[in-house]
Amino acid sequence: MTRSLRLYIASVTLAFWGGLVAACLNGGMPSLNHPAELAPLFGIAVAAEALVVHRRQKSGNDSFSFSATAHVAVAVLFGPVVAGIVAALTVVVVDGMRLADRDVIMMNSSLFGISAALSGSAFIVAGGTVGTVDANDALPLVALIVVRFAANEVILSGAVALSRGQRFLRVLRDGMRATAGGSMGEGSLGVLIAFGYSSERWVILPFLAPLLAALYQSRSNLERLRNETDDALNALAGVIDERDPSTAEHSSRVAALVERFVEAIGLPDREAERLVAAARFHDLGKVAVDVATLSKDGRLTEEELRAIRSHPRLSARLLEPFHFAEHMALYAELHHERYDGQGYYAVSQREIPVEAHVLIVADSYDAMISKRAYRPALTEREAVQELRDKAGSQFHPLVANAFAAMVEGTDVEAVVGRQQLAALKAEFSRIPTVRWPHVFTPDHLTVPLAAATALVAVGFPGVPTRIALGLGVAAVLTASAQLIQNVRARRRTAASLSVVRSGGLVSDALRGAGLDGHAVWLELRPETLDYGVVPNPEVPLSAETAMEISRRALRPGERGLRGPLSGGAWVEITPAVRPDGHRLAFVCDRTLSAFERGLLAAVAERSRLAPASLAAVDRRDDTRTKRPLADSRRPVALIVDLGAFEDVRLAAGQLSAERVTTDAWGRLRALLRESDELVRIDEDRFGIVLHVTDDSQVHAVGRRVTETLAEVPVPRRAAPVRPTLHLLHRTELESDPALSGLLRRLDPPSTPRRAA
């Protein structure tokens, strides 16, 4: 405990007890004609304080109790001074029996005492009368609850800020967000106890006791389940790390790096804790990957590569069943994506939240400074430079620069700038304090809620007749609108299903229901465990869009059912409920309503259409139609040997080597003309069929190819790409079976180009 914190506790303690003594000397202590009346409330406070619910937080263990309900009741019935005394003595008695630290007892007793006394004073100032509760005390009671909550948070935040070295306003904001709902609920229960604490209304108290017990049991069970779930996931993460000696404690180190990062940029506590937890659990999916594959130092087979690439999605599937991990599952799923959209699953940058970018940087940094079976570790300086070099391509620029500054121990704000840091923090999603239901969204709850509001207004005293009548009319109109909507929905459904039953096309069935767009079938390919789009000449989908839809279908949860496409369209994909495993993808220009999604699923499930056999779609396909060639041109074959795959594999792993060659492929395809052919021969070689009029054009193309490939970024400690070019004649191509595909393309093409 720091000296400043001790001084703060002493100041708060002195302020409370000194103020209490001064109030008593000035006649602030009311005379208790029947002290025994206070005993039950004091007993409730002691019992509630003893029955604490322990909570785990990033900063350590915390506890929660319902003793504030008794403090509020005492403040209403006996005044602020008595409330302060009861609140303080409750902590002294209970924490003293627990042999708690003296500073803890001093701080908690003064905190509760000041909050109770100030809330009682607010009740009086707002017009309340001590000892009574009636309908005219609504405003004073609200003031009591709000002041108690605010005073408690302000004093506690001061202590927390000093203990953690954080800014007071940030701690206060986080504390209020985290405890607002619970504090208001405690205060409301205290008001009910005060209302029933009289000879006329005492009958309400026996019924409040089970309510308090149920609330305590529910909160206790919630925290217990949270702790047990956290323990189970942590144990699983630890087991996964221990399976591969080269990645021992990897998840713990990544979580520690993320914790340092969120602290450095000043992320709010609840959002920070969520992201740190996601970092701890981001590799849970490796439980399905063979240990031999994880620790293999040689080349990986295609099956092994698929297994490794699948682990982020498996992590997401393991986390998604837990409601608290809904966002964490998304971050874990995307922790091997790239800022330029060329990651494991080629997810576009706009679909990757900034939290996932933090995991990407932290995971990559720890991997770089750790020794692997296939390469030595980088130094911290080399890894930091790698982050900066790949900012904007592999890594989010602001995240990479801020993370590098954090690792180097420099001030993040000074490195990235105040405005840039504020922009980065604004990208993080916030956890809502209260999850309000979407009561204004048309669904089955709208009419009952409207009717309930009207009925309450009719019977509630003080509500004007006009307002009650208006609410009643609104409820009737809402019910009528809902009825009309239901009738229309049934008609649309019947029209669609009648087309399906008569053997019509799926697109016609959807069009009959008012859904304009393109429908295509997706077929599961067992050999590669992915989806492919069944070709349909009536649906104008490019190969890139088809591949994007196939990748979307593999994503877990809601993300595998709908989302935007890179071209600006929207795709909806039905769940896998058909016996044949086919799924229906519907591409349109807007998001579908819940009814329309259900209609799409019903049409897909009941359709008797037998999808055509699948022709595999390759991500390197190019469906552009070539222009007719001039007769004066002749085809020549140019072999491009990168000579980089093995070098990159040894420096950064096989997946990084494949990423380099894929990058080289994309750059070559962008460089070449429509009439030129590009063929991938093997992992390190490409074949180009050029249509030229003389040899000078070949040399010019070769020079541009060399310059373009020299710009391909490679991992640190890997040599730059220095391609070797060979001009081969037909006889040389015929002598090498690996070049047979290139040989076939030397003839003038008459069909649309398709890359191999």
N, C-alpha and C positions, 0 to 999 in steps of 0.2 A: 504494500500500500504506500503510495507516494505521500510526501509531506503535504502537498497541496490538498490532496483528498482528505487527509486527517484534519487539516485546518477547516476544510469545508464541513465535514461532519460535526466538528466541535462548534462551528458557527451556527449550523442549523439546530443543533441540540440546545445551545445557549439561547437562541432566539425563541424556541418553543417553550422551554421551561421558564425562561425569564418572562416571556409574555404571559404565561399561565399564572405565575405568581402575581404579576402586576394586575391582571384581570381580577384575581381573587381579592387582592387588597383594595381595589376600587369598587368592590361590590358586584363584580360580574358573575360571581358564583351564586346561583339561585339556591334558595333554601328548599330542601327536599322534605316535604311533610311526611312522605311515606317512602323512605329509602328502599324498602323492599320492592317497590315497583320497578326500580332500576335493575335489580338482581337478575331477572330472566334475560334481559337484553345483554347484560354483561356476560352471562353464561353462554348465550348464543354466540357472542363475539369470540369468546375463548375457544368454544368448540369449533367454530368455523376456522379460526386461525390455526388450530391444531391439525385440522384435517386439510392439509395443504396438498396441492397437486403439483408434482415436480415436472418442470419442462426443461428440455434440452435446447440450448441456443448456441450460436457460433461462439459467443463470448464466454460460455460456461453454463452451468446449471442454474435454473431460476425456479421460482415457485409461485403458485397462484392459490388464493383462498377467497372464500365468500364472506370474510369478516366485515367487509365494507357495508354489507346489508344492515348489520347491527349498528354500525357507526352512523349511517344515515338516519335510521329510526331514532337513535338517541338524540341526534342533532335536532330533529323535528319536535320530539316530545320533551326534551330536557334542556335544550339550548346548546350554544357552541362550546362553552367552557366544559360542561359535563361531557359532551361528545369528545372533546380533545383529551380529557383525562381517561375516559373509558378506552379510546383507541390506543393511547400510549401504554396504559397499564396492561392491556391485552397482549401487546407485543412483549412487554417486559416479563409477564408471567409465562407465556408459552415459549418464547425463545430462551428465557432463563432456564426453564426446565430442560430444554434441548442442549444446554451448555454451549450456546452459540457464542461467537466472538463478541467481545464487548463493543467494538466499533459497529458491528452489525446491529446489535440491540439498540445502541444509541441512535443510529441512523433511521432504522425502521420505526422505532417508537416515535421519534420526532416527526418523521414523514407522515405517518398515519395521524398523529395528533394535530399537526398543522392543517392537514387536508380536512379533517373532520371539523375543526374549529372554524376554519374559513368558510366551509360550506354551510355551517349553522348560521354564521354571521350573514352570509349572502341570503339565506332564507328570510331572516328578519328584515334586512335592508329592502328586499323585494316586496315586502308587505305581508309576510307570513306571521302567524301568531304561534309562539311556542306552546306546545301542549295540545294543539288541535289540528285536525286535517279535514277540510271540507272542499266543496267544489270551487270556492273562490281562491284556493291556494295553488292553482295549476301553475301560474307563472313563478311564484316563489319556489315551488318544488323543482321546476325545471332549472331555475337559477342555482339551487342547492346542488343538483346532480352535476351540472356543467362546471361549477366552481370547484367542486371536489375533484373531478377528473383533471381539470387544468392544473390545480395546485399540486396534485400528486405527481403529474408528469413533469412539471417544471422543476420541482425539487429533485426528483429521481434522475432526470436527464442531466442535471448539473453534476451529480455524483458519477454517473456513467461516463460523461464527457471527460471528466478529470481522470478516471481510472483507465480509459482507453486512449486518451490523448486525441480525441476527436472534437470537432466543432460542436458547440452546444446546440445551435439551431438544427443541425442535421440530426443529432440524437433525439432532440425534442420532436421533430417531424416524424421520424421513424417510430418513436414510442407512441405517439398519438395515433398514428395509422394502425399500429398493431393492437392497441388496447381499447380503442374508442368503443367498439361494440360491447365488449365485456363490461367495461366500466358503466356504460349507460344501463345495461341490464341489471348489474348489481344495485345501482341507485334506484331503479324502478322497483326491485324487490324490497328494498329498504322502505320505500314509500308505502308499499302494501302492508308491511309489518306495522309501520306507524299507524296506518289507517285502522287496522284491526286491533290495535293495542288500547282497547277501551272496554268498559263494562257493557256497552251497548253492542259493540261489533267484535267481541273477542272470538265469536264462533268461526271467524275466517282464519284464525291462526292455526288451528289443527290441520287445516287443509293446505296451508302454506308449507308446513314441515315436510310432507312427502314431495312437494315441488322442489324444495331446496335439496332434499336428498337425491332426487332424480337428476337434478342439474349437476350436483357434485359427482354422482356416479357416471354420468355421461361424459363430463370433462375428464374424469380420471381414466375412463376407458379409452377416450380419444387419445390422450397423451401416452397411455400404455401401448396402444396399437401403433402410434407413430414411432415410439422408441423401439418396439419389437421389429417393425418393418425396417427401420433404419439399421438396426443391428443385423438383420438377415441380409440385407443388400450389401452392407459393409463386409460381412463375412464372405459372401459370394465374390465380391470384388477382390478380397484378399486371397481367396483360393485361386482365382484366375491369375492374379499376378504371380503366385508361387508356382504355377504350372510350368512357367518358362523362366529359368534362372536369369536370362538376359533382360527380362522385363520385370524383375522382382520390385515390388513397391512402386511400379510405374504410376498406377492410378492415384496413390497417395501423394506422389510428388507432383503430378499434374494438378491435383486438388489444392496442394499447398501453393503452387504457382498462381493459380486462379485466385486464391484467397488474398495473396499479396497484391495482385493486380486490381481487384475490385476495391481493396483498401486504398490503393494508390490513387485511383480516380475518384474515390468518394461515392461509390454506389450505395444506395440505401440498404439497410441491413437485410430486410426480407428478400429482396432481389439478389443480394450478394450470397445469402445462404443457399438460395435455390441454385445458383450457378455453380457454387462450390460443390454442392451435392451432385449435380450433373457431371462435373469433372470426376468425382469419385466413382461414379457408376458408368462412365462412358464406354468402357470396354467389357461390359457384362456379356455381350454377345460372343466373346472369344471362348466362352464355355463350350460352344459347339464346334470349335476349330481344333483339329488334332494337334497335340503338343509337338509332334514331329514336324508338322508344317510350320508352327510358330518359330521353332528353333532351327529350321533348316538353313544351312549355309550355302547350299548349291541352288541351281535353277529350280523354280517352282513349275509344276505342271499346270495345265489349264484348270483342272479340277481343284488344285490347291489354291490357285489364284482366286477362283470363284468363292471358295470357302473363306478366304481372308477378306475379300471385298464384301461378303455378306454380313460380317460381324457388326457393323454399325446399325444395320436394320434389325438384327436380332436383339441388340441392346435396347432399341426403341420398343420392340415388341415385349420385352421383359418388363419395361418400365411403364408402358401404357395402361395396364390394368389398375395402377394406383392413381387415384384422382389427383393427389398432390404432385405426382410426377408427370402430369400431362405435358407441360412445357419442357421438362427435363428430357423426356423421350425424344422430342424434336431436336433438341441440341445434341443429344447423343447420336441420333441418326445421321446428322450432317457433319460430324467432326472430322470427316475425311474429304469434305468438299473443298473447292477452291474459289477464290474471289472471281476468277475469270470463267467459272462454270465448267471447268475441265476435271472435276474431282471424280471420286468413285462412281457416283450416280449421275454426274453431269447436271446437277441442280443449278439453275440459274441464280445469279447473285441476288436478284430481287426477292427470291424465296428463302434466302439464308438469313436468319435473324442474327443480330450482332452478337448475341450470346454464343451462338455456334461458332462465330469467327474467333471469339476468345478461346474456346476449346481447341479450335484448329491451331491457333498460334501456340498455346501452352503445350498441347500434345506434340506438336512438331518440334518445339524447342527442347522438350525433355528427351524426345527420341534422338535428336541431333547430338546432345551432350552425353548420351548413353551408348555404351558399347553394344554392338549387335554381332550375331554370329557371322554375318556377311561383310562387316565393315567396322573400322575403329571409331571411337567417339570423337566428335569435334570439341574444340576448346570452347569455353563460354564466349570468348571474343569472336571466334569464327561463327558460332551459332547466331549471335546477335547481328553480325554483318549479313548473314544469310537471311534473317528476317527482314532487314532493310532492303536487301537486294531484290527479294521476291515480293515486297509490298506493292500492291496493285495488280499482281498476277496471281500468286498463290495465296497471299494474305491480304486481309482488309488493311488498307494503308494506315488509318488512324490507330487501329488496334495494334498493328505491328510496331509502329513507331512508339506508341505509349508503352507497350510491353518491353521493348528494347530499353527505353529509358528507365523503367522499373528495375530491370535486371542489372543495369549499370549503376543503379543507386542514385540517379539524378532526379530532379523534380520533374514530374510528368507534365505539369502545366507549363513549365518553362520551355520544355522541348517541343511540345505539340501546339502550344498557344492556348490562351484562355477560351477563345471562341471555338476553336477546334475541339477542345476538351468538352465544352458544353454541348457541342453538336454530337459528339460521341456518346455522352451520357444520355442525351435525348433519344437515341436510337434504342435504348434498352426498354423492354416492356415492363410495365408496372403491375404489381399484384394488387387488385382492388381490396380496399378495406372491408367492404361489404359487397357480396355478390347479389345484386338486386335481380329478381326475376324479370323476364321480359314480358311484363303484364300488358304492354300495349301492342305486342305482336299478335296478330290474329291467329289464334289457335283455340284448343278446347277449353282453356282457362279464361278466355276473355269474357264470355257471357256470364259464367258463375261469379266472377269477380265484380263485374258491373252490377249484377243483380244484388250481390251481397252489400255493395256500397250503398245502393239505393235503399235497401231495407234497413240498414243501420241508420242512415240519415232520417228515415221516417220516424223511427222510434227513439232517436237520440234527443234528449232535451236541449233546447236552445237553437236547434237547426231551423232556419226559416222555412216556411212551407214551400215557397217558390224554389228554393234550392233542392229540397227533397223531391219536389215534383219534376224538376229538370233532370235530376239524376235518374228518376224512374223512367222518364221518356228516353234518356240516353241508353238505359239498359234494354228497353224494348227495341230501339233502333239497332243496337248492337246485335241482339238476338236475331232480328230480321235479316241483317246483313250476313250473319254467320249462316243462317238457314239457306239463303240464296246462294252463298258460296259453296255450301255442301252439295246443293242440287246440281250446280254447274259442274262441280268436280266429278260427281257420279256420272253425269252425261258424257264428259270427256273420257272418263275411264271406260265406260261401256262402248263408246265409239272406237277406241283404240283396240280393245280386246276383241271386238267383233271382226276387225280386220285381221288380227292374228289368228283367230279361230278359222277364218275362211282361207287361210294359207297365204295371206298377203305379205308384202315385204315389211320389215320392221320400220323402215323409213316412212312408208305410207301410213302405218299405224300411228307413229308419233306425229306425223304431219296432220293427221285427222284430229289429234288432240290439241292442235295449235302450237306444237313444238317445231320450230323451223331450225334445221341444222343438218349435220351429216352423221349418220350412225355407222359404225364399223364394229366388227367382231374382233375380239382378242382371243388368241388360242395359247394355252400353256404349253411350252416346249419342255418336256420332261428331261431331255438330255442336258439342257443348259439351265433349267429351273427359272426361266424368264418367260415373258409374254411376247408374242409377235402379232402384228396386225394382219388379219386375213385380207389379201388383196381384193379390192372391189373396184372394177373399172368405172362404176357410176359415182364413186366418191373421190373428189379431187384432193387427195392428200399427198403431200410431198413425202419423200423418204425421211427427211429430218423431222417432220411433224409426226409421222408414224412411229419413229424411234422415241420421240419425246413422250408420246402417249404410252408406249410400252414401258418406258422407265417409270412413268407416273403410276402405272398399275402395280408396280412392285413395292411401292412405298407403304409403310404400315399405317393402320388407322384411317382417320378421315383424309389424310394427305394422299392416300392411295385411291380415293374415290372421286376427288374433284380438285381442280386447281387451274391456274392460268397457263396458257401456252405462250411460247416466246413470240409468236406472231400476233398476239393480242386477243386471240380467241379464248374460250373457256371450255374445259372438257369435264364431263361427268361420266364416271365409270361405275357400273353396277357391281355389287359384291359377287363373289364366286359362289353362287347357289345352284347353278345348273349341274346336273350329273356329269356332263361332258367336260366341265371345267371352263367353258367359254364364258367370257364376260363381254358386255356391250359397252362401248364407248360412244358418247354423244358429244359432238363438237358443235358449239353454238357461240353466239356473241354476248351472252349474259349468264349470270348464275341462275340456277333453277330454284324454284320454291320447294318446300318440303313435300308438298303434294306432287309436284312434277317429278321429283326424285323417286317417290314411291311409284308413280306411274311408269317411269322408265324401267324400274326394277321388275314391275309386274309384267311388262311387255317382254323384257328379256327372259324372264323365267318361263313364260308360257309359250314363247315362240317355238314352232316346230321346225324352223329353218335349219337346214344342215349346212353350216359354214363350209366354204370351199377349203380345199387343202391349202396349207399355209406355205407361202414362199418366204423364206427368211429375209428379214430386212437388216442390212448391214449399215452401221453408223457411217461407214466411209462411202456409201453409195452416193452417186451423183446422177440425178435424173435429168439434168439439163440436156436439151436437144442440140446437137451440133449442127452448125451451118454446113452446107455442101462445100466441099473443097475444090479449089481451082485445079485443073488438070495438070498445071505445071509443077505442082508440089509433089514431093516424094517423102515417104515415111522413113524415119531413122530411129534406132533404139539407143537410148542413153541410160546407162546403169549408174545409179547414185548409191555409193556405199558410205553410210554415215561413220562406221567404225567407232560408234559411241556406246552401244548397248551394254557390252560387258564392262566397260570402264565405269559407266554410271551405276550399273548393278552393284559392283564392288564398293562404290563410294556411298551409295544411298539406298540400295535395295532394288529388287526387280520391278516393283510397281513404279518407282521413280524413273527407271530406265524406259518402261513402256510409255510413261507420260512424255518423256523427251521425244521418243520416236513419233508419238501421236501428234505432238506439237509440230515436228518437222513435216509430217504429212500434211497438216492443215496449211502450213506456210507454202508448201510446194503447190498445193491445189489452188491457192489464191494467186500464185504467181503465173501459172500456166494459162494458155489460151483455151477457148471453148473447144477447139479442134484437136487439142493435145490429149493424150491418154496418160493416166497415172495408175501404176500397178504396184502393189506391195508384194515383193518377192519373198522376203523373210523378215526377221526381227530388225535387221540392220540395213536392208537394201530395198531400194525402190527402182522401178523401171519406168521410163518416160518414153512414149512414142511421140516424136515431133514430126510435124509436116512442114518441110522447109523447101526452099527453092535452090539454096546453095549452102556450102559449108560454113560461111561466115555467120549465118543465122544460128547454126549449132553452137559455135564458139560463144556467141553473144548470150544465148540461153544458158550455156554452161557457166559463164561468169556470173550471171544473175542468180543462178541456183546456189553457187558457192557462197556468194555474199549473203543471200537470204538465210541459208542454213547456219552460217557463222553467227547469226544473231539469236539462235535458239538458246534460251537460258538453260544452264545445267547446274546441278547441286555443287556445293562447295567440295573441293578436293577432287572433282571430276574435271578432266581435260575439256577444253572447248571443242565444239563440233567442227571437225575439219574434214569435209566429205571428199571422197575420191570419185572422179567421174570417168566412165569408160564408154566409148562409142563402139558398139558392136554391130557386126553385119549379120545377115541371115544365117550364114554357115555357122557362126559362133553361137547364135541363139539355138540352132538345131542341135548342137552338140551338148547342151546343158539342159537336162529335163526340168530343172527348177525355173527355166526361162520360157517354158512352153506357152504359158499364158501371155507372155509379152509377144511371142512370135505370132500368135493368132491375131494380134491387134495391128500388125504391120500392114494388113490389107486395108484399103480405104473403108472406114466404117459406114454402115448404112442404118444403124439402129442407135437409139439413145445411149450415151455413154454410161457405163456401170463400172465403178472402181472395184478392184478385187481386193 
